[in-house]
Amino acid sequence: MRHRKAGFKLGRVTAHRWALFRNLLVALFRHERITTTEAKAKAVRGLADQMITLAKRESLHARRQVSALVPDAEAVRRLFDTIAARFGDRHGGYTRIIRIGPRPGDAAPMVLLELVDRPEAPKDKSAKGAKKEKTPKGEAEAGASKERKKKQAAAAG
């Protein structure tokens, strides 16, 4: 019986489980959004909330406590400088789990674990994959681009 035995074992020994939690926390605080299995996300969500609550204290003791569980200095710095400042007026509930469907290989339920109030990435219009505006000269432009390619090939060859 496992009455009153809280926590997730995830089929791992203790050291492996804590290493997994550390890696997930580092990735979460670096990227603010990670894709993982539902069980792992539920297991690490409480730890992430604890680390953010500690970071909001902004004391040396809190920084050392966070560093004990999050071994990456860059992730700790980002947690204390940007993430904790963003959640200054929030009292918990710093993470969100969004289901994204089964994993193709083994049908494990996959989720997005992300920080709430996450700033959206700016959309650059000149980025690759941006749609071009349609013009009435569609065919003429296509012919012009072919001629341009021919000229470039002639100049290079």
N, CA, C and O atoms as a GROMACS GRO file, in nm:
protein
  628
    1MET      N    1   0.084  -0.119   0.000
    1MET     CA    2   0.000   0.000   0.000
    1MET      C    3   0.088   0.124   0.000
    1MET      O    4   0.194   0.127   0.062
    2ARG      N    5   0.041   0.225  -0.069
    2ARG     CA    6   0.120   0.348  -0.072
    2ARG      C    7   0.040   0.464  -0.015
    2ARG      O    8   0.043   0.575  -0.069
    3HIS      N    9  -0.032   0.439   0.092
    3HIS     CA   10  -0.108   0.545   0.154
    3HIS      C   11  -0.016   0.655   0.204
    3HIS      O   12   0.087   0.628   0.266
    4ARG      N   13  -0.054   0.779   0.179
    4ARG     CA   14   0.016   0.898   0.226
    4ARG      C   15   0.159   0.909   0.177
    4ARG      O   16   0.241   0.976   0.239
    5LYS      N   17   0.190   0.845   0.066
    5LYS     CA   18   0.322   0.855   0.007
    5LYS      C   19   0.309   0.940  -0.119
    5LYS      O   20   0.282   0.889  -0.227
    6ALA      N   21   0.329   1.069  -0.103
    6ALA     CA   22   0.310   1.162  -0.213
    6ALA      C   23   0.434   1.164  -0.303
    6ALA      O   24   0.542   1.123  -0.262
    7GLY      N   25   0.417   1.211  -0.423
    7GLY     CA   26   0.529   1.226  -0.514
    7GLY      C   27   0.521   1.131  -0.632
    7GLY      O   28   0.443   1.036  -0.633
    8PHE      N   29   0.602   1.159  -0.730
    8PHE     CA   30   0.606   1.080  -0.852
    8PHE      C   31   0.739   1.006  -0.858
    8PHE      O   32   0.844   1.067  -0.838
    9LYS      N   33   0.735   0.876  -0.885
    9LYS     CA   34   0.860   0.801  -0.897
    9LYS      C   35   0.907   0.793  -1.040
    9LYS      O   36   1.028   0.786  -1.065
   10LEU      N   37   0.817   0.794  -1.135
   10LEU     CA   38   0.848   0.796  -1.279
   10LEU      C   39   0.937   0.679  -1.322
   10LEU      O   40   1.007   0.690  -1.422
   11GLY      N   41   0.934   0.569  -1.248
   11GLY     CA   42   1.011   0.450  -1.287
   11GLY      C   43   1.160   0.469  -1.281
   11GLY      O   44   1.233   0.404  -1.356
   12ARG      N   45   1.208   0.555  -1.195
   12ARG     CA   46   1.351   0.584  -1.186
   12ARG      C   47   1.396   0.575  -1.040
   12ARG      O   48   1.317   0.588  -0.947
   13VAL      N   49   1.526   0.551  -1.024
   13VAL     CA   50   1.582   0.556  -0.889
   13VAL      C   51   1.593   0.702  -0.849
   13VAL      O   52   1.582   0.790  -0.935
   14THR      N   53   1.616   0.729  -0.723
   14THR     CA   54   1.610   0.865  -0.670
   14THR      C   55   1.707   0.960  -0.739
   14THR      O   56   1.669   1.071  -0.776
   15ALA      N   57   1.832   0.919  -0.755
   15ALA     CA   58   1.932   1.007  -0.814
   15ALA      C   59   1.895   1.042  -0.959
   15ALA      O   60   1.911   1.157  -1.002
   16HIS      N   61   1.848   0.945  -1.032
   16HIS     CA   62   1.809   0.969  -1.173
   16HIS      C   63   1.688   1.061  -1.179
   16HIS      O   64   1.680   1.149  -1.265
   17ARG      N   65   1.595   1.042  -1.088
   17ARG     CA   66   1.474   1.125  -1.085
   17ARG      C   67   1.510   1.271  -1.055
   17ARG      O   68   1.457   1.362  -1.119
   18TRP      N   69   1.599   1.295  -0.958
   18TRP     CA   70   1.636   1.432  -0.924
   18TRP      C   71   1.717   1.496  -1.036
   18TRP      O   72   1.704   1.616  -1.060
   19ALA      N   73   1.800   1.417  -1.105
   19ALA     CA   74   1.873   1.470  -1.220
   19ALA      C   75   1.776   1.510  -1.330
   19ALA      O   76   1.794   1.613  -1.395
   20LEU      N   77   1.672   1.430  -1.352
   20LEU     CA   78   1.569   1.463  -1.450
   20LEU      C   79   1.498   1.594  -1.414
   20LEU      O   80   1.477   1.680  -1.499
   21PHE      N   81   1.462   1.607  -1.286
   21PHE     CA   82   1.394   1.729  -1.240
   21PHE      C   83   1.483   1.852  -1.260
   21PHE      O   84   1.436   1.956  -1.305
   22ARG      N   85   1.614   1.839  -1.228
   22ARG     CA   86   1.706   1.952  -1.246
   22ARG      C   87   1.713   1.993  -1.393
   22ARG      O   88   1.707   2.112  -1.425
   23ASN      N   89   1.725   1.893  -1.482
   23ASN     CA   90   1.734   1.924  -1.624
   23ASN      C   91   1.607   1.989  -1.676
   23ASN      O   92   1.613   2.082  -1.757
   24LEU      N   93   1.491   1.941  -1.632
   24LEU     CA   94   1.365   2.000  -1.674
   24LEU      C   95   1.352   2.144  -1.624
   24LEU      O   96   1.304   2.231  -1.696
   25LEU      N   97   1.394   2.169  -1.500
   25LEU     CA   98   1.387   2.304  -1.445
   25LEU      C   99   1.480   2.400  -1.519
   25LEU      O  100   1.442   2.514  -1.547
   26VAL      N  101   1.600   2.355  -1.551
   26VAL     CA  102   1.693   2.440  -1.626
   26VAL      C  103   1.633   2.475  -1.762
   26VAL      O  104   1.636   2.590  -1.804
   27ALA      N  105   1.578   2.375  -1.830
   27ALA     CA  106   1.520   2.400  -1.962
   27ALA      C  107   1.399   2.493  -1.952
   27ALA      O  108   1.381   2.580  -2.037
   28LEU      N  109   1.317   2.474  -1.850
   28LEU     CA  110   1.199   2.558  -1.833
   28LEU      C  111   1.237   2.703  -1.807
   28LEU      O  112   1.177   2.794  -1.864
   29PHE      N  113   1.335   2.727  -1.722
   29PHE     CA  114   1.373   2.864  -1.690
   29PHE      C  115   1.453   2.929  -1.802
   29PHE      O  116   1.453   3.051  -1.814
   30ARG      N  117   1.521   2.851  -1.885
   30ARG     CA  118   1.592   2.907  -2.000
   30ARG      C  119   1.497   2.946  -2.113
   30ARG      O  120   1.506   3.055  -2.169
   31HIS      N  121   1.406   2.854  -2.145
   31HIS     CA  122   1.320   2.872  -2.262
   31HIS      C  123   1.178   2.916  -2.229
   31HIS      O  124   1.104   2.959  -2.318
   32GLU      N  125   1.138   2.905  -2.104
   32GLU     CA  126   1.006   2.942  -2.054
   32GLU      C  127   0.894   2.856  -2.112
   32GLU      O  128   0.777   2.881  -2.082
   33ARG      N  129   0.926   2.757  -2.192
   33ARG     CA  130   0.827   2.663  -2.245
   33ARG      C  131   0.902   2.537  -2.288
   33ARG      O  132   0.998   2.544  -2.364
   34ILE      N  133   0.856   2.420  -2.238
   34ILE     CA  134   0.917   2.295  -2.277
   34ILE      C  135   0.808   2.194  -2.314
   34ILE      O  136   0.695   2.204  -2.266
   35THR      N  137   0.844   2.100  -2.397
   35THR     CA  138   0.755   1.991  -2.434
   35THR      C  139   0.804   1.866  -2.364
   35THR      O  140   0.921   1.830  -2.377
   36THR      N  141   0.716   1.801  -2.288
   36THR     CA  142   0.753   1.682  -2.215
   36THR      C  143   0.629   1.596  -2.195
   36THR      O  144   0.521   1.632  -2.241
   37THR      N  145   0.645   1.482  -2.128
   37THR     CA  146   0.529   1.397  -2.103
   37THR      C  147   0.445   1.457  -1.991
   37THR      O  148   0.493   1.539  -1.912
   38GLU      N  149   0.321   1.415  -1.986
   38GLU     CA  150   0.230   1.470  -1.885
   38GLU      C  151   0.276   1.437  -1.743
   38GLU      O  152   0.268   1.522  -1.654
   39ALA      N  153   0.323   1.315  -1.722
   39ALA     CA  154   0.366   1.274  -1.588
   39ALA      C  155   0.486   1.356  -1.541
   39ALA      O  156   0.492   1.398  -1.426
   40LYS      N  157   0.582   1.377  -1.631
   40LYS     CA  158   0.700   1.456  -1.593
   40LYS      C  159   0.662   1.601  -1.566
   40LYS      O  160   0.714   1.663  -1.474
   41ALA      N  161   0.572   1.654  -1.646
   41ALA     CA  162   0.529   1.793  -1.626
   41ALA      C  163   0.459   1.810  -1.492
   41ALA      O  164   0.484   1.907  -1.420
   42LYS      N  165   0.372   1.716  -1.458
   42LYS     CA  166   0.302   1.725  -1.330
   42LYS      C  167   0.398   1.709  -1.214
   42LYS      O  168   0.378   1.768  -1.108
   43ALA      N  169   0.504   1.628  -1.233
   43ALA     CA  170   0.600   1.606  -1.125
   43ALA      C  171   0.687   1.730  -1.101
   43ALA      O  172   0.722   1.760  -0.987
   44VAL      N  173   0.722   1.802  -1.208
   44VAL     CA  174   0.816   1.914  -1.194
   44VAL      C  175   0.744   2.047  -1.172
   44VAL      O  176   0.808   2.145  -1.135
   45ARG      N  177   0.613   2.052  -1.195
   45ARG     CA  178   0.539   2.178  -1.183
   45ARG      C  179   0.549   2.238  -1.043
   45ARG      O  180   0.570   2.358  -1.030
   46GLY      N  181   0.536   2.156  -0.940
   46GLY     CA  182   0.545   2.205  -0.802
   46GLY      C  183   0.683   2.258  -0.769
   46GLY      O  184   0.696   2.359  -0.700
   47LEU      N  185   0.787   2.190  -0.819
   47LEU     CA  186   0.924   2.238  -0.795
   47LEU      C  187   0.948   2.371  -0.864
   47LEU      O  188   1.012   2.460  -0.807
   48ALA      N  189   0.896   2.387  -0.985
   48ALA     CA  190   0.913   2.513  -1.057
   48ALA      C  191   0.846   2.627  -0.981
   48ALA      O  192   0.902   2.736  -0.970
   49ASP      N  193   0.726   2.601  -0.929
   49ASP     CA  194   0.657   2.705  -0.852
   49ASP      C  195   0.735   2.740  -0.726
   49ASP      O  196   0.742   2.857  -0.688
   50GLN      N  197   0.794   2.640  -0.660
   50GLN     CA  198   0.875   2.666  -0.541
   50GLN      C  199   0.997   2.752  -0.574
   50GLN      O  200   1.030   2.844  -0.500
   51MET      N  201   1.063   2.722  -0.686
   51MET     CA  202   1.182   2.797  -0.724
   51MET      C  203   1.147   2.943  -0.755
   51MET      O  204   1.223   3.033  -0.720
   52ILE      N  205   1.033   2.966  -0.819
   52ILE     CA  206   0.993   3.104  -0.850
   52ILE      C  207   0.958   3.178  -0.722
   52ILE      O  208   0.990   3.296  -0.707
   53THR      N  209   0.891   3.110  -0.629
   53THR     CA  210   0.858   3.173  -0.501
   53THR      C  211   0.986   3.209  -0.425
   53THR      O  212   0.993   3.316  -0.365
   54LEU      N  213   1.086   3.122  -0.428
   54LEU     CA  214   1.214   3.154  -0.364
   54LEU      C  215   1.281   3.272  -0.433
   54LEU      O  216   1.339   3.358  -0.367
   55ALA      N  217   1.274   3.275  -0.566
   55ALA     CA  218   1.339   3.383  -0.640
   55ALA      C  219   1.275   3.518  -0.612
   55ALA      O  220   1.342   3.620  -0.622
   56LYS      N  221   1.149   3.520  -0.577
   56LYS     CA  222   1.081   3.645  -0.546
   56LYS      C  223   1.132   3.707  -0.417
   56LYS      O  224   1.114   3.827  -0.394
   57ARG      N  225   1.196   3.628  -0.331
   57ARG     CA  226   1.251   3.682  -0.206
   57ARG      C  227   1.375   3.767  -0.229
   57ARG      O  228   1.401   3.860  -0.153
   58GLU      N  229   1.451   3.737  -0.334
   58GLU     CA  230   1.571   3.812  -0.372
   58GLU      C  231   1.674   3.822  -0.260
   58GLU      O  232   1.734   3.928  -0.241
   59SER      N  233   1.695   3.714  -0.187
   59SER     CA  234   1.798   3.713  -0.084
   59SER      C  235   1.909   3.615  -0.124
   59SER      O  236   1.890   3.530  -0.211
   60LEU      N  237   2.023   3.629  -0.060
   60LEU     CA  238   2.134   3.540  -0.088
   60LEU      C  239   2.099   3.397  -0.050
   60LEU      O  240   2.135   3.303  -0.121
   61HIS      N  241   2.030   3.380   0.060
   61HIS     CA  242   1.990   3.246   0.103
   61HIS      C  243   1.897   3.182   0.001
   61HIS      O  244   1.911   3.064  -0.031
   62ALA      N  245   1.802   3.259  -0.050
   62ALA     CA  246   1.710   3.206  -0.151
   62ALA      C  247   1.786   3.170  -0.278
   62ALA      O  248   1.756   3.068  -0.341
   63ARG      N  249   1.883   3.253  -0.317
   63ARG     CA  250   1.962   3.224  -0.438
   63ARG      C  251   2.040   3.095  -0.420
   63ARG      O  252   2.052   3.016  -0.514
   64ARG      N  253   2.094   3.072  -0.301
   64ARG     CA  254   2.168   2.948  -0.276
   64ARG      C  255   2.075   2.827  -0.274
   64ARG      O  256   2.113   2.720  -0.320
   65GLN      N  257   1.955   2.844  -0.221
   65GLN     CA  258   1.859   2.734  -0.222
   65GLN      C  259   1.819   2.698  -0.365
   65GLN      O  260   1.809   2.580  -0.398
   66VAL      N  261   1.797   2.797  -0.448
   66VAL     CA  262   1.763   2.772  -0.587
   66VAL      C  263   1.880   2.708  -0.660
   66VAL      O  264   1.862   2.616  -0.739
   67SER      N  265   2.001   2.756  -0.634
   67SER     CA  266   2.120   2.702  -0.700
   67SER      C  267   2.145   2.556  -0.663
   67SER      O  268   2.207   2.482  -0.740
   68ALA      N  269   2.098   2.515  -0.547
   68ALA     CA  270   2.114   2.375  -0.508
   68ALA      C  271   2.031   2.283  -0.597
   68ALA      O  272   2.069   2.168  -0.618
   69LEU      N  273   1.918   2.330  -0.649
   69LEU     CA  274   1.832   2.247  -0.732
   69LEU      C  275   1.844   2.280  -0.880
   69LEU      O  276   1.821   2.194  -0.965
   70VAL      N  277   1.881   2.403  -0.912
   70VAL     CA  278   1.898   2.444  -1.052
   70VAL      C  279   2.047   2.473  -1.072
   70VAL      O  280   2.093   2.581  -1.037
   71PRO      N  281   2.123   2.377  -1.126
   71PRO     CA  282   2.269   2.390  -1.128
   71PRO      C  283   2.325   2.484  -1.233
   71PRO      O  284   2.447   2.504  -1.237
   72ASP      N  285   2.242   2.543  -1.317
   72ASP     CA  286   2.290   2.629  -1.424
   72ASP      C  287   2.286   2.775  -1.380
   72ASP      O  288   2.179   2.827  -1.345
   73ALA      N  289   2.401   2.842  -1.381
   73ALA     CA  290   2.409   2.980  -1.333
   73ALA      C  291   2.328   3.076  -1.420
   73ALA      O  292   2.267   3.170  -1.369
   74GLU      N  293   2.327   3.052  -1.551
   74GLU     CA  294   2.250   3.139  -1.641
   74GLU      C  295   2.100   3.128  -1.613
   74GLU      O  296   2.029   3.228  -1.614
   75ALA      N  297   2.053   3.006  -1.588
   75ALA     CA  298   1.910   2.986  -1.559
   75ALA      C  299   1.873   3.051  -1.426
   75ALA      O  300   1.765   3.108  -1.413
   76VAL      N  301   1.961   3.042  -1.326
   76VAL     CA  302   1.935   3.105  -1.196
   76VAL      C  303   1.931   3.257  -1.211
   76VAL      O  304   1.844   3.322  -1.154
   77ARG      N  305   2.025   3.312  -1.287
   77ARG     CA  306   2.028   3.456  -1.309
   77ARG      C  307   1.900   3.503  -1.379
   77ARG      O  308   1.841   3.604  -1.340
   78ARG      N  309   1.858   3.430  -1.481
   78ARG     CA  310   1.737   3.467  -1.553
   78ARG      C  311   1.614   3.455  -1.464
   78ARG      O  312   1.522   3.536  -1.471
   79LEU      N  313   1.613   3.351  -1.380
   79LEU     CA  314   1.501   3.331  -1.287
   79LEU      C  315   1.489   3.448  -1.191
   79LEU      O  316   1.379   3.499  -1.169
   80PHE      N  317   1.601   3.492  -1.133
   80PHE     CA  318   1.596   3.599  -1.035
   80PHE      C  319   1.574   3.736  -1.098
   80PHE      O  320   1.505   3.821  -1.042
   81ASP      N  321   1.632   3.758  -1.217
   81ASP     CA  322   1.624   3.891  -1.277
   81ASP      C  323   1.494   3.916  -1.352
   81ASP      O  324   1.429   4.018  -1.329
   82THR      N  325   1.453   3.826  -1.439
   82THR     CA  326   1.337   3.853  -1.524
   82THR      C  327   1.211   3.780  -1.481
   82THR      O  328   1.104   3.841  -1.474
   83ILE      N  329   1.223   3.652  -1.451
   83ILE     CA  330   1.102   3.572  -1.422
   83ILE      C  331   1.040   3.612  -1.290
   83ILE      O  332   0.919   3.632  -1.283
   84ALA      N  333   1.120   3.626  -1.184
   84ALA     CA  334   1.066   3.663  -1.053
   84ALA      C  335   1.006   3.803  -1.057
   84ALA      O  336   0.905   3.828  -0.991
   85ALA      N  337   1.067   3.894  -1.131
   85ALA     CA  338   1.013   4.029  -1.142
   85ALA      C  339   0.878   4.029  -1.212
   85ALA      O  340   0.789   4.106  -1.178
   86ARG      N  341   0.862   3.941  -1.311
   86ARG     CA  342   0.736   3.933  -1.384
   86ARG      C  343   0.622   3.883  -1.296
   86ARG      O  344   0.507   3.922  -1.314
   87PHE      N  345   0.653   3.796  -1.199
   87PHE     CA  346   0.551   3.738  -1.113
   87PHE      C  347   0.546   3.804  -0.976
   87PHE      O  348   0.504   3.741  -0.880
   88GLY      N  349   0.587   3.929  -0.965
   88GLY     CA  350   0.592   3.998  -0.838
   88GLY      C  351   0.458   4.009  -0.768
   88GLY      O  352   0.452   4.002  -0.645
   89ASP      N  353   0.350   4.026  -0.842
   89ASP     CA  354   0.219   4.044  -0.780
   89ASP      C  355   0.134   3.917  -0.783
   89ASP      O  356   0.018   3.920  -0.742
   90ARG      N  357   0.189   3.806  -0.831
   90ARG     CA  358   0.114   3.680  -0.839
   90ARG      C  359   0.152   3.590  -0.721
   90ARG      O  360   0.270   3.580  -0.686
   91HIS      N  361   0.055   3.526  -0.661
   91HIS     CA  362   0.079   3.441  -0.544
   91HIS      C  363   0.062   3.294  -0.578
   91HIS      O  364  -0.024   3.226  -0.522
   92GLY      N  365   0.143   3.245  -0.667
   92GLY     CA  366   0.136   3.104  -0.705
   92GLY      C  367   0.072   3.086  -0.840
   92GLY      O  368   0.024   3.182  -0.901
   93GLY      N  369   0.073   2.962  -0.888
   93GLY     CA  370   0.016   2.933  -1.019
   93GLY      C  371   0.099   2.993  -1.130
   93GLY      O  372   0.046   3.059  -1.219
   94TYR      N  373   0.230   2.969  -1.127
   94TYR     CA  374   0.320   3.032  -1.223
   94TYR      C  375   0.333   2.951  -1.352
   94TYR      O  376   0.382   3.002  -1.452
   95THR      N  377   0.288   2.825  -1.350
   95THR     CA  378   0.305   2.740  -1.466
   95THR      C  379   0.170   2.694  -1.519
   95THR      O  380   0.069   2.695  -1.448
   96ARG      N  381   0.171   2.654  -1.646
   96ARG     CA  382   0.050   2.607  -1.713
   96ARG      C  383   0.087   2.482  -1.791
   96ARG      O  384   0.196   2.472  -1.847
   97ILE      N  385  -0.006   2.385  -1.793
   97ILE     CA  386   0.014   2.262  -1.870
   97ILE      C  387  -0.090   2.260  -1.981
   97ILE      O  388  -0.210   2.267  -1.954
   98ILE      N  389  -0.044   2.248  -2.106
   98ILE     CA  390  -0.134   2.243  -2.221
   98ILE      C  391  -0.110   2.111  -2.292
   98ILE      O  392   0.002   2.081  -2.333
   99ARG      N  393  -0.215   2.031  -2.306
   99ARG     CA  394  -0.201   1.902  -2.373
   99ARG      C  395  -0.187   1.922  -2.524
   99ARG      O  396  -0.259   2.001  -2.584
  100ILE      N  397  -0.092   1.848  -2.584
  100ILE     CA  398  -0.071   1.862  -2.728
  100ILE      C  399  -0.088   1.731  -2.803
  100ILE      O  400  -0.063   1.726  -2.923
  101GLY      N  401  -0.130   1.626  -2.736
  101GLY     CA  402  -0.159   1.501  -2.805
  101GLY      C  403  -0.054   1.394  -2.778
  101GLY      O  404   0.044   1.418  -2.708
  102PRO      N  405  -0.076   1.277  -2.833
  102PRO     CA  406   0.016   1.165  -2.807
  102PRO      C  407   0.146   1.176  -2.887
  102PRO      O  408   0.149   1.233  -2.996
  103ARG      N  409   0.252   1.121  -2.830
  103ARG     CA  410   0.381   1.116  -2.898
  103ARG      C  411   0.373   1.007  -3.005
  103ARG      O  412   0.318   0.900  -2.981
  104PRO      N  413   0.427   1.034  -3.124
  104PRO     CA  414   0.413   0.936  -3.233
  104PRO      C  415   0.475   0.799  -3.203
  104PRO      O  416   0.421   0.697  -3.245
  105GLY      N  417   0.586   0.794  -3.133
  105GLY     CA  418   0.655   0.667  -3.112
  105GLY      C  419   0.583   0.571  -3.021
  105GLY      O  420   0.568   0.453  -3.055
  106ASP      N  421   0.538   0.618  -2.904
  106ASP     CA  422   0.479   0.528  -2.806
  106ASP      C  423   0.344   0.574  -2.754
  106ASP      O  424   0.290   0.515  -2.660
  107ALA      N  425   0.288   0.678  -2.813
  107ALA     CA  426   0.157   0.731  -2.776
  107ALA      C  427   0.151   0.783  -2.632
  107ALA      O  428   0.044   0.785  -2.571
  108ALA      N  429   0.266   0.824  -2.579
  108ALA     CA  430   0.267   0.885  -2.446
  108ALA      C  431   0.202   1.023  -2.456
  108ALA      O  432   0.227   1.096  -2.552
  109PRO      N  433   0.118   1.060  -2.360
  109PRO     CA  434   0.053   1.192  -2.366
  109PRO      C  435   0.155   1.304  -2.347
  109PRO      O  436   0.221   1.311  -2.244
  110MET      N  437   0.168   1.390  -2.446
  110MET     CA  438   0.265   1.499  -2.443
  110MET      C  439   0.196   1.629  -2.408
  110MET      O  440   0.079   1.650  -2.441
  111VAL      N  441   0.269   1.717  -2.339
  111VAL     CA  442   0.215   1.846  -2.296
  111VAL      C  443   0.319   1.954  -2.316
  111VAL      O  444   0.439   1.927  -2.329
  112LEU      N  445   0.271   2.078  -2.318
  112LEU     CA  446   0.358   2.195  -2.311
  112LEU      C  447   0.354   2.244  -2.168
  112LEU      O  448   0.247   2.276  -2.117
  113LEU      N  449   0.467   2.250  -2.103
  113LEU     CA  450   0.478   2.309  -1.970
  113LEU      C  451   0.538   2.446  -1.990
  113LEU      O  452   0.652   2.458  -2.036
  114GLU      N  453   0.464   2.551  -1.958
  114GLU     CA  454   0.512   2.686  -1.982
  114GLU      C  455   0.480   2.777  -1.866
  114GLU      O  456   0.392   2.749  -1.785
  115LEU      N  457   0.553   2.886  -1.859
  115LEU     CA  458   0.528   2.989  -1.758
  115LEU      C  459   0.412   3.076  -1.806
  115LEU      O  460   0.406   3.112  -1.924
  116VAL      N  461   0.321   3.109  -1.716
  116VAL     CA  462   0.211   3.196  -1.753
  116VAL      C  463   0.264   3.338  -1.770
  116VAL      O  464   0.374   3.369  -1.723
  117ASP      N  465   0.188   3.425  -1.836
  117ASP     CA  466   0.228   3.563  -1.864
  117ASP      C  467   0.361   3.569  -1.938
  117ASP      O  468   0.440   3.661  -1.918
  118ARG      N  469   0.384   3.470  -2.022
  118ARG     CA  470   0.506   3.462  -2.101
  118ARG      C  471   0.497   3.562  -2.216
  118ARG      O  472   0.398   3.563  -2.288
  119PRO      N  473   0.599   3.646  -2.234
  119PRO     CA  474   0.592   3.742  -2.346
  119PRO      C  475   0.601   3.668  -2.479
  119PRO      O  476   0.682   3.577  -2.495
  120GLU      N  477   0.517   3.708  -2.572
  120GLU     CA  478   0.517   3.645  -2.704
  120GLU      C  479   0.638   3.693  -2.782
  120GLU      O  480   0.682   3.807  -2.767
  121ALA      N  481   0.692   3.605  -2.865
  121ALA     CA  482   0.807   3.640  -2.948
  121ALA      C  483   0.762   3.737  -3.056
  121ALA      O  484   0.656   3.716  -3.116
  122PRO      N  485   0.838   3.842  -3.082
  122PRO     CA  486   0.798   3.936  -3.187
  122PRO      C  487   0.803   3.869  -3.323
  122PRO      O  488   0.896   3.795  -3.354
  123LYS      N  489   0.702   3.896  -3.403
  123LYS     CA  490   0.694   3.835  -3.535
  123LYS      C  491   0.759   3.930  -3.635
  123LYS      O  492   0.714   4.042  -3.656
  124ASP      N  493   0.865   3.883  -3.697
  124ASP     CA  494   0.940   3.962  -3.793
  124ASP      C  495   0.885   3.937  -3.932
  124ASP      O  496   0.875   3.823  -3.976
  125LYS      N  497   0.849   4.044  -4.002
  125LYS     CA  498   0.790   4.029  -4.135
  125LYS      C  499   0.892   3.981  -4.237
  125LYS      O  500   0.856   3.917  -4.336
  126SER      N  501   1.018   4.010  -4.214
  126SER     CA  502   1.120   3.968  -4.309
  126SER      C  503   1.171   3.827  -4.279
  126SER      O  504   1.265   3.780  -4.343
  127ALA      N  505   1.110   3.760  -4.183
  127ALA     CA  506   1.154   3.628  -4.145
  127ALA      C  507   1.124   3.528  -4.256
  127ALA      O  508   1.039   3.550  -4.341
  128LYS      N  509   1.196   3.419  -4.251
  128LYS     CA  510   1.177   3.315  -4.351
  128LYS      C  511   1.037   3.256  -4.336
  128LYS      O  512   0.991   3.232  -4.225
  129GLY      N  513   0.971   3.234  -4.445
  129GLY     CA  514   0.838   3.178  -4.442
  129GLY      C  515   0.728   3.282  -4.440
  129GLY      O  516   0.610   3.248  -4.437
  130ALA      N  517   0.765   3.410  -4.442
  130ALA     CA  518   0.663   3.515  -4.443
  130ALA      C  519   0.595   3.517  -4.579
  130ALA      O  520   0.659   3.495  -4.682
  131LYS      N  521   0.467   3.542  -4.580
  131LYS     CA  522   0.391   3.543  -4.705
  131LYS      C  523   0.420   3.670  -4.782
  131LYS      O  524   0.430   3.779  -4.725
  132LYS      N  525   0.434   3.653  -4.912
  132LYS     CA  526   0.457   3.768  -4.998
  132LYS      C  527   0.323   3.824  -5.041
  132LYS      O  528   0.225   3.752  -5.055
  133GLU      N  529   0.322   3.954  -5.060
  133GLU     CA  530   0.198   4.018  -5.105
  133GLU      C  531   0.174   3.983  -5.251
  133GLU      O  532   0.268   3.981  -5.331
  134LYS      N  533   0.049   3.956  -5.285
  134LYS     CA  534   0.014   3.923  -5.423
  134LYS      C  535  -0.002   4.051  -5.503
  134LYS      O  536  -0.061   4.149  -5.456
  135THR      N  537   0.050   4.048  -5.623
  135THR     CA  538   0.037   4.162  -5.713
  135THR      C  539  -0.027   4.113  -5.843
  135THR      O  540  -0.018   3.994  -5.875
  136PRO      N  541  -0.090   4.199  -5.917
  136PRO     CA  542  -0.152   4.156  -6.041
  136PRO      C  543  -0.051   4.112  -6.146
  136PRO      O  544  -0.089   4.048  -6.244
  137LYS      N  545   0.076   4.145  -6.128
  137LYS     CA  546   0.177   4.107  -6.226
  137LYS      C  547   0.244   3.975  -6.189
  137LYS      O  548   0.363   3.958  -6.216
  138GLY      N  549   0.174   3.884  -6.130
  138GLY     CA  550   0.233   3.760  -6.080
  138GLY      C  551   0.315   3.686  -6.184
  138GLY      O  552   0.426   3.642  -6.154
  139GLU      N  553   0.262   3.670  -6.304
  139GLU     CA  554   0.333   3.596  -6.407
  139GLU      C  555   0.453   3.674  -6.457
  139GLU      O  556   0.558   3.616  -6.482
  140ALA      N  557   0.440   3.806  -6.474
  140ALA     CA  558   0.550   3.888  -6.522
  140ALA      C  559   0.667   3.885  -6.424
  140ALA      O  560   0.783   3.882  -6.465
  141GLU      N  561   0.636   3.885  -6.292
  141GLU     CA  562   0.742   3.879  -6.192
  141GLU      C  563   0.814   3.746  -6.196
  141GLU      O  564   0.935   3.739  -6.178
  142ALA      N  565   0.738   3.638  -6.220
  142ALA     CA  566   0.801   3.507  -6.228
  142ALA      C  567   0.897   3.502  -6.346
  142ALA      O  568   1.006   3.447  -6.334
  143GLY      N  569   0.857   3.561  -6.461
  143GLY     CA  570   0.947   3.566  -6.577
  143GLY      C  571   1.069   3.650  -6.549
  143GLY      O  572   1.180   3.616  -6.592
  144ALA      N  573   1.051   3.760  -6.478
  144ALA     CA  574   1.163   3.848  -6.445
  144ALA      C  575   1.262   3.778  -6.355
  144ALA      O  576   1.383   3.794  -6.371
  145SER      N  577   1.212   3.699  -6.258
  145SER     CA  578   1.304   3.629  -6.168
  145SER      C  579   1.381   3.522  -6.244
  145SER      O  580   1.496   3.495  -6.210
  146LYS      N  581   1.321   3.459  -6.347
  146LYS     CA  582   1.393   3.360  -6.426
  146LYS      C  583   1.505   3.426  -6.504
  146LYS      O  584   1.616   3.374  -6.513
  147GLU      N  585   1.475   3.543  -6.561
  147GLU     CA  586   1.578   3.616  -6.635
  147GLU      C  587   1.691   3.659  -6.543
  147GLU      O  588   1.808   3.653  -6.581
  148ARG      N  589   1.657   3.701  -6.422
  148ARG     CA  590   1.757   3.743  -6.325
  148ARG      C  591   1.849   3.626  -6.290
  148ARG      O  592   1.970   3.642  -6.279
  149LYS      N  593   1.790   3.507  -6.272
  149LYS     CA  594   1.870   3.388  -6.240
  149LYS      C  595   1.963   3.354  -6.356
  149LYS      O  596   2.078   3.316  -6.334
  150LYS      N  597   1.914   3.367  -6.481
  150LYS     CA  598   1.995   3.338  -6.598
  150LYS      C  599   2.116   3.433  -6.603
  150LYS      O  600   2.228   3.391  -6.630
  151LYS      N  601   2.090   3.562  -6.575
  151LYS     CA  602   2.199   3.660  -6.578
  151LYS      C  603   2.302   3.630  -6.470
  151LYS      O  604   2.423   3.643  -6.493
  152GLN      N  605   2.255   3.590  -6.351
  152GLN     CA  606   2.348   3.559  -6.242
  152GLN      C  607   2.431   3.436  -6.278
  152GLN      O  608   2.551   3.432  -6.249
  153ALA      N  609   2.367   3.337  -6.340
  153ALA     CA  610   2.440   3.215  -6.377
  153ALA      C  611   2.542   3.247  -6.486
  153ALA      O  612   2.653   3.193  -6.484
  154ALA      N  613   2.506   3.334  -6.579
  154ALA     CA  614   2.600   3.371  -6.686
  154ALA      C  615   2.718   3.448  -6.629
  154ALA      O  616   2.832   3.428  -6.671
  155ALA      N  617   2.691   3.536  -6.533
  155ALA     CA  618   2.799   3.615  -6.473
  155ALA      C  619   2.892   3.526  -6.391
  155ALA      O  620   3.014   3.548  -6.389
  156ALA      N  621   2.836   3.427  -6.323
  156ALA     CA  622   2.916   3.339  -6.238
  156ALA      C  623   2.991   3.235  -6.321
  156ALA      O  624   3.102   3.196  -6.285
  157GLY      N  625   2.929   3.189  -6.434
  157GLY     CA  626   2.985   3.078  -6.510
  157GLY      C  627   3.070   3.119  -6.619
  157GLY      O  628   3.123   3.035  -6.692
   0.00000   0.00000   0.00000
